[in-house]
Amino acid sequence: MHTRKQMKSDAKRVLKQHYFLFLLLCMVASMIGGELVMSGTTRESMVEEMTPQMRVTFTDSIVTSFADVVTDVATGKGEDRQRQIRETQAQYAERPGQNGQEIFGRSRGVFAAVVNKLTSGAYLMMLLVGIKSLVGTDEVAVALLLLGMLLVLLLLQIFVVGVCRTVVIRLFLEGRCYEKVPGQRIWFLLRVKKWCHVAVANFVTGMFLFLWGLTLIGGIIKSYSYHLVPYLLAENPSMKTLDAITLSRRLMKGHKWECFVLEMSFLGWDLLGIFTLGASDILFGTPYKMAVMVEYYAQLRGLGIQGHVEGTDLLNDRYLFEQANKDVLKNEYADVNREYGVLAQALPKLKGIDGFLARVFGVTLRQKKEIQALEEEQSRRFLLEYDKKALDGRIYPTRLHPVPEKRKRKWVVSLNYLRCYSLWSVVLMFFSLSFIGWLWEVGLHLIADGEFVNRGVLHGPWLPIYGTGSVMMLLLLNRFRRKPVLEFILAILLCGCVEYFTSVYLEYVHDGTRWWDYTGYFLNLHGRICAEGLLVFGIGGMAIVYVLAPFLDGLFRRISPRLLIAAGVVLLTIFTADQLYSSGHPNEGKGITDYQTRAKVWEVGKG
């Protein structure tokens, strides 16, 4: 078995090769469940030192707030709890510079408001008061809220949080042996139809650990005995729950103390995470720990197979730990070689202005049968290239997985993002996404402030900055759609430029009036853009390019061309009229342009 030093060296090599993917995986998993960020020996001692934003997990602050609110209401202290919630929120909302937590955006921002209400228990209290108004008594309201919240939390814990760790482990395992790990591998449990099975298996394991935890010492020992269950399910998701638990116990026999020492060796990284306010955990510590623990599982798995430990015959995903022989791959992917030879022929090229627009911007003046045929061929080739990478040993060969994976190519074609958008489809896309952006901002303010605010400079239900940014991503970044990581980075840069210079232009035209101000947000630039917003734009941009835009375009293609053009003309006419009117009478007021007033209040407070 490799030494800790060797395992950590191997883990660093793998992490370096797949750094951005693994970083993104751990960030998403941590936001969903929290256990990846704080897994380790110092978790409990560090929780109290973390900011509320860092503790928003299903198992920490939300559950704590829920328990506190329900307990106080049930014991007749509901009014005291409401007063405490108001005081806590007022403290969170202090002007920048007083609470010392601005780096996490705690004092300002829609996300901060939502987080503060979650951690203070405000949402739970609002829900409880609403239920009480329907049923009439505190007792029934508490009972209904308790049952409802427990059911929701239980379902989320089982089918989302519980599965998330197994998915992340699977992708880390594939990264050990292969040059590339496609992002779409996060859906492997759905493709083998084992998502629910893995969810239930993790839940049952958790229940066993909970019961053992009642004995204290037994809980600590069993936490290491059952340590490998999510790893075993990542390799073989069809493994029965009790078989996975039993095999984990057998593989961990004689290695519990060793595993404890390995976790303790991360203590330095945990301390560094405290001193850097969690930055080192996010950027390196968390993915590094996961990579090391995956190496440790591979070592225990190898020892178990060599020692003929009972049950290791269930560890049947051989090519997750070694690359398949070229002859095996050629036999399994024989059709790929035949079909791939056809790709030597160049794709049919469109001529004229349509050809130029299609190649450079992914847009055409009108939808043609030739373009639709070209899109289908591009999609087929894209899927074929995926299989070619498996044939060349660059990615995990899904056809050799013990549990057959099924890929419905027709569904992929229907959401083919390697498509060309017609001019009028782009017009309707602009208005659709402008309206979605308006709903997003109105909804966030409704949640954070409890009131409706018609956001934006214009008076209509649209925020053109969202539509413009989305269309620009589709057109200007057309050539980068095959490279999701690069697309994500460029989407952030593009949206950041659009938002920043739009802010400058609006202030110049409207005598310094601001329709948004990120002063006090984490990593903001002149209050015009901030890291929080750019991250949302980047994630939203990926959803638009790869899912939403193809879906909307598929709907628009079902509309007759005449009706499509008529709808576009009507919307453009109304939008132009709104632009002309708003140039002289912009949409202003509370929650829209009162940032200057807030700034003056802060300045007075400082004086």
C-alpha positions, 0 to 999 in steps of 0.5 A, a space after each residue: 500500500 502506498 504511503 500517505 506521502 505517495 497518496 497525497 502526491 498522486 492526489 495533487 497530480 490528479 487535482 492539477 490535471 482536472 483542477 477547474 472541474 474538481 473545484 466547481 464540483 466541490 463548490 456546488 456540492 458544498 453549497 448543496 450539502 455543506 459536508 464536503 467543505 467541513 468534512 474532517 476532524 475540526 468541523 464541529 469546532 469551526 462551525 461556530 466561527 464561520 459566518 452565517 453564509 458559510 453555515 447555510 447548510 441543511 444540517 447546520 443553521 437552517 435546521 438550528 433556526 427551525 428548531 429554535 423557532 418551533 421550540 419558542 412558539 411551542 413554549 409560548 415565547 413566539 413574540 420574544 422570538 419575533 423580536 429577536 429575529 427583527 433585532 438580528 436582521 437589523 444587526 445584519 443590515 448595519 451600514 458597511 464598515 461596522 460588522 466587519 463581515 463585508 467580504 462575504 457580502 453580509 451587510 448588503 445584497 439580495 443574496 445576503 438578505 436571503 441568507 440573513 433571513 434564513 439564518 435568523 429564522 425569519 422565513 420560518 417564523 413567517 411560514 408559522 404565522 401564515 399556518 397559524 392564521 389558517 388553523 387558528 392555534 399555535 399547537 396545530 400550526 407548530 405540528 403542521 410546520 414540523 411535519 411539513 418541514 421535516 418531510 421537505 428536509 428529509 426528501 432534500 437530504 435523501 435525494 439531493 444532498 445524499 447523492 451529491 457526494 457519491 456523484 462527486 466521488 465518481 468524477 474524482 475516480 474517473 479523473 484518476 485514470 483518464 485524461 478528460 472527465 466530461 461535465 455531463 458525467 454528473 448525470 451518470 446515476 440517472 443514465 444507469 437508473 440508480 439515482 433513487 437506489 443510491 439515495 436510499 442506500 446512503 439514507 439507510 447508512 445514515 440511519 445506522 450511523 445515527 443509531 450507533 451515534 446514540 452509543 457515542 463510542 460506537 458512533 465514532 467507530 462505525 463512522 469509520 467502518 461505514 466510511 467507504 459506502 459512498 465510494 463503493 456506490 460510486 463504483 457500483 451503484 447497483 450494489 445492495 445497501 447491506 452489501 455495501 455496508 458489509 463490504 465497507 466494514 470488511 475493507 476498513 477492518 484494521 484501517 480505522 486508525 489509519 484513516 483517522 490519522 490520514 484525516 488528522 494530517 489535513 489539520 494544517 489545511 483546516 487551520 489555514 482555512 480558518 485564517 483565510 476565512 475559508 478561501 483556501 478551503 474553497 480554492 484548494 483544501 476541499 478538492 485536495 482532501 477529496 482527491 486524497 480520500 479517493 486515492 485512499 479508497 483505491 488503495 483499500 480496494 486493491 488490498 481487498 481484492 488481493 486479499 480475496 476479502 469476501 464481497 470484493 467480487 462486487 467491485 466489478 468496474 475494472 476500467 474505473 481504475 485501469 485503462 482498457 486494452 486497445 483491443 477491448 476498446 476496438 471491439 466494443 467501439 467498432 462502429 465508432 471507427 467505421 462512422 468516424 471515417 465518414 467524418 473525414 469528409 468536410 461538412 457541407 458549407 453554406 454560402 453567401 451571407 447565411 454561411 458567414 452568419 452561421 459560421 461566425 455568429 450561429 445565426 441565420 436570416 431565416 430557418 432553412 432545411 439545409 441549416 436544420 440538416 447541418 445542425 443534426 449532422 453537427 450533433 451526430 458528430 459531436 456525440 461520435 467525437 465523445 465515443 471517439 475519445 473513449 475509444 482512444 482511452 482519453 475518457 471513461 468508456 461508458 460502454 464497458 460499465 457493468 451497468 449499461 448506460 443508455 443515451 437517448 440521442 433524439 433527446 440530445 438532438 432536440 436540445 442541440 446547442 450546436 445550432 443556428 438561430 434564425 433572426 426572428 428567433 433571436 428577437 423573441 429570445 431577447 424579449 423572453 430572457 429580458 422578461 425572465 430577468 425582470 421576473 428574477 429581480 422582481 422575485 428576489 426583491 419580493 423575497 428579500 424586502 417583502 414588496 413588489 418593485 418594478 425593477 429597471 429603467 423602462 416601465 415595461 416588464 423587461 430588463 433589456 440588459 438580461 436579454 442583451 447579455 444573453 443574445 451576446 453570449 449566444 452570438 459572440 461566443 458561438 465558436 466556444 460552445 464546444 468548450 464549456 469551461 472557456 464558455 463559462 469564463 468568457 460569459 463572466 467577462 462579457 456580462 461583466 463588461 455589459 453590466 459595468 458600461 451600462 451602469 456608466 452610460 445610465 449614470 452619464 445620461 441620467 445625471 448620476 442616477 443609479 439603478 443598481 449599486 454593489 457598494 459593500 458587496 464582496 469583490 465589487 468594482 466601483 459598485 457597478 459589478 461584483 463577484 456575486 452577480 458575475 457568478 450568477 451571470 456565469 452560471 445563468 449564461 451556461 444554462 441559457 447557452 446549453 439548455 434554455 436557448 435551445 429549448 426556447 428555439 425549439 418552441 419558436 420553430 413550431 410557430 409559423 414564420 408569419 406569426 413569428 415575425 408578427 410577434 417580433 414586430 409587435 414586441 419591437 414596436 412596444 419596446 421602442 415606444 417604452 424606450 422613447 418614453 423612458 428616455 425622458 421619464 425613466 422608471 424611478 423610486 423606492 427600491 429602484 434608484 434610491 441608492 444615492 439616498 442610502 449612500 448619504 445615510 451611510 456618510 452621515 452615520 460615518 460623520 
